[in-house]
Amino acid sequence: MPSEHDPERRQFYRIEDRVGLECRQLQGEPTGPPETLFEGGETLPLAEELRRHDAEIRHQLGLLSESDRVLSQLARALNEKLDTVARIMTFQQNPLQDSEWVHVTLSEGGLSFITTDPVPELDSLMAVRLTLMPELSQVAAYTRVVSVDATDDGTRLHLQFHNMEDAERQQIARHVLRLQARERQQARQRREQHGDTP
């Protein structure tokens, strides 16, 4: 079904990906951060504190790199290792079910996916939480239903991010760029292998 939002969605680079997807339909306008609607949302104040510490660490690493590049790289690697360990521990405590891992089309503007759940109304609001692989990072956001298309497998929902925070949008942008770079590398390797074939 065509949508007046299609031109807006086209301005973002889109990728095909498999993500952990949790959805909540909303009644009316949202009143708080989307994270609070999902399991683990009660730790939101701790997550905000962690973000502040992370920003301070990154600032200090930038200063350190001016005087000792090797030590700065080591500290950066240790910081990223701690982030990875924390995400793994969190995910192990609250693993997603197999049915919650779905194929999506994802961009900074929104996402689309096929579902067999009851179809929400056009222009209604939903909260979603995405778990992105392989880093196991999570992004929670509000979305607006901009189109609904019937398919042989169910219904394809097209959701547009709604009042999304810059930090979450940048997190998705980094994920999209990493996956895009990985796809280009794999395509280049396939071309090289094909070129080596007699």
Disulfide bonds with the S-S distance in Angstrom:
none
